[in-house]
Each structure stands twice: as structure tokens, then as C-alpha cells.
Amino acid sequence: MKKFIPGIVFGIFMTLVQLALGFAGKTEDTNAGKLVIGALISGVIAGALFGWIMNWFAKNKRTKQAATPTTLFGEAAVLESPANHFKGLEAVGGRLYLTQTKIIFKSHSFNIQNHELVIERSNIKNTSRYRSLGIVNNGLIIELNDSTKHKFVVNGTGEWVAKISA
């Protein structure tokens, strides 16, 4: 069920957008029932397509290979997962890796702000969870000793917090 949540949230959002746009441009001749039905249908279709595309993208071998870091600094990954790293307004997609001494984020090539981020675990002040979009409990915040915060969206947030804090 968890894998359907992003598509459901996106579908609800698109339904609300369609309703707002429809009622904003409503004239006396416009049928309100048809607006609501059209918004619901387009929301369901948009949500289903978004969920399907995200699922395909997460399982795509080429995406996984493109996101493999150039090096894990001679260490094996303790934990790894697809993730988004927030850089400004962009949620940069890639993979997040946890080793014994580092956290490494390596973006895949489908982003505008491609980058690799390496955080020494000794430089971490705090890790916590948050709700992305205020709804889905899949956010991870890593706060560094200098109070810099890095926000990620990742599956298994509780496991990430526990393993980073260990």
C-alpha cells in the first residue's frame, strides 16, 4: 500500500487543482456536476500515471546504475535506498548510501542539479524524521554540527534514523 501513496497524494492534488481551475473559469452555462466529474477523472488518471512512472523509475536498472557513486571510499554500504535530496526548490533524485563513517548521496543524471554529497558521520549533530508535503512520513533531516540541514525523502526513514544514530 505504501508504494501507492505518492500517486494517491498527487491524484488528490491534481483533482483539487482541476476543481479550482474549473470553478475559477466557470460561467453561467457551465455545469458544476460536469466540472466535478471531470476533475475526479483527471485526478485519478494523473495519480495513476504518476504512481506508475515513479514505480518504473525506482525499479529501472539504468537509473540505479547511473546513481552508483564513483567510490564508497573503500567501505561497504550498510544501508542504501532511492532518495531525493532537496537543493533549493528541486528534489534531486538519486541514491542515498550509509557506510560505517559516511553518508553519501549520488544524484542520477536526470536532474538539473546533479551532485554528489558526502557527509562524515562524525559531523552529524542530529537526525530526525519529517512529513513531506505535511502528509507522508518519509522525510529525513540530517543536521550537521555547523547547523546546516540536509533534507531527504527516502523509504524506511525510521531505519535510516536508527542506523545513522547508532
C-alpha positions in Angstrom: 0.0 0.0 0.0 2.9 2.4 0.8 4.0 2.4 -2.8 0.6 3.8 -3.9 0.7 6.8 -1.5 2.6 9.2 -3.8 0.2 8.5 -6.7 -2.8 9.0 -4.4 -1.5 12.2 -3.0 -0.6 13.5 -6.5 -4.1 12.5 -7.7 -5.8 14.3 -4.9 -3.7 17.4 -5.6 -4.5 17.3 -9.3 -8.2 16.9 -8.6 -8.1 20.0 -6.4 -6.2 21.9 -9.0 -8.7 20.9 -11.7 -11.6 21.9 -9.5 -10.1 25.3 -8.7 -9.3 26.0 -12.3 -12.7 24.8 -13.4 -14.6 26.9 -10.9 -12.4 29.9 -11.5 -13.4 29.9 -15.2 -17.0 28.9 -14.6 -19.6 30.7 -16.5 -23.4 30.6 -16.2 -23.5 28.0 -18.9 -21.0 25.7 -17.2 -22.4 22.6 -15.4 -20.9 22.2 -11.9 -21.5 18.5 -11.9 -19.5 18.0 -15.1 -16.7 20.1 -13.6 -16.5 17.8 -10.5 -16.7 14.6 -12.6 -14.1 15.8 -15.0 -11.8 16.9 -12.1 -12.2 13.5 -10.4 -11.5 11.6 -13.6 -8.4 13.7 -14.5 -7.2 13.4 -10.9 -7.5 9.6 -10.9 -5.7 9.3 -14.3 -2.9 11.8 -13.2 -2.4 9.9 -9.9 -2.3 6.5 -11.6 0.2 7.7 -14.3 2.3 9.5 -11.7 2.4 6.3 -9.5 3.2 4.1 -12.4 6.0 6.4 -13.7 7.6 6.7 -10.2 7.4 2.9 -9.7 9.1 2.3 -13.1 11.7 4.9 -12.4 12.6 3.5 -9.0 13.0 0.0 -10.4 14.8 1.0 -13.6 18.2 -0.7 -13.7 19.7 2.2 -15.8 18.6 4.7 -13.1 20.2 2.5 -10.4 23.4 2.2 -12.3 23.6 5.9 -13.1 23.3 6.7 -9.4 26.1 4.4 -8.3 28.8 6.6 -6.6 32.2 6.7 -8.1 33.5 5.3 -4.9 32.3 4.4 -1.4 35.7 5.3 -0.1 36.7 1.7 0.4 33.7 1.0 2.6 30.7 -1.3 2.1 27.3 0.2 2.2 25.4 -0.6 5.4 22.1 0.8 4.0 21.1 2.2 0.6 17.9 3.4 -0.9 16.5 5.5 -3.7 16.2 9.1 -2.3 15.5 12.7 -3.1 17.8 15.4 -1.8 16.3 18.9 -1.6 18.6 21.6 -3.1 16.6 24.8 -3.1 13.2 24.0 -4.7 14.4 21.0 -6.6 14.1 17.5 -5.2 17.1 15.9 -6.7 16.7 12.2 -7.3 19.4 9.6 -6.8 20.5 7.1 -4.2 21.5 7.5 -0.5 24.2 5.3 1.0 25.2 4.8 4.6 28.7 3.4 5.3 30.4 3.0 8.7 31.8 6.5 8.5 29.9 8.4 5.9 26.5 9.2 4.3 26.8 9.6 0.5 24.1 10.9 -1.8 24.7 10.5 -5.5 22.2 12.0 -7.9 21.3 10.3 -11.1 21.8 12.1 -14.4 18.1 13.0 -14.9 18.3 16.1 -12.7 19.1 19.7 -13.2 21.4 19.9 -10.2 23.4 16.7 -10.4 25.8 16.3 -7.5 27.4 14.0 -5.0 27.2 14.8 -1.3 29.4 13.2 1.3 28.7 13.7 5.0 31.1 12.4 7.6 29.1 10.7 10.3 31.3 12.4 12.9 30.0 15.7 11.6 26.3 14.8 12.3 24.6 16.6 15.2 21.1 15.2 14.8 18.9 13.1 12.6 15.1 13.3 12.6 12.0 12.5 10.6 9.5 14.8 9.0 6.4 14.6 6.9 7.0 15.5 3.2 4.2 17.8 1.9 3.0 17.7 5.6 1.4 14.3 4.9 3.7 11.4 4.1 6.1 10.4 6.9 9.1 9.7 4.6 11.3 12.7 5.3 14.8 12.6 6.8 16.6 15.6 8.1 20.3 15.4 8.8 21.6 18.3 10.9 25.4 18.9 10.9 27.5 20.3 13.7 27.5 23.7 11.9 23.7 23.7 12.0 23.4 23.1 8.2 20.4 20.9 7.5 20.1 18.4 4.6 16.6 17.2 3.8 15.9 13.9 2.1 12.8 11.8 1.1 13.6 8.2 1.5 11.9 4.9 2.1 12.4 3.3 5.6 13.0 6.6 7.3 12.9 5.1 10.8 15.6 2.6 9.8 17.8 5.4 8.5 17.4 7.4 11.7 18.2 4.4 13.8 21.3 3.3 11.8 22.7 6.8 11.5 22.2 7.4 15.2 23.8 4.0 16.2 
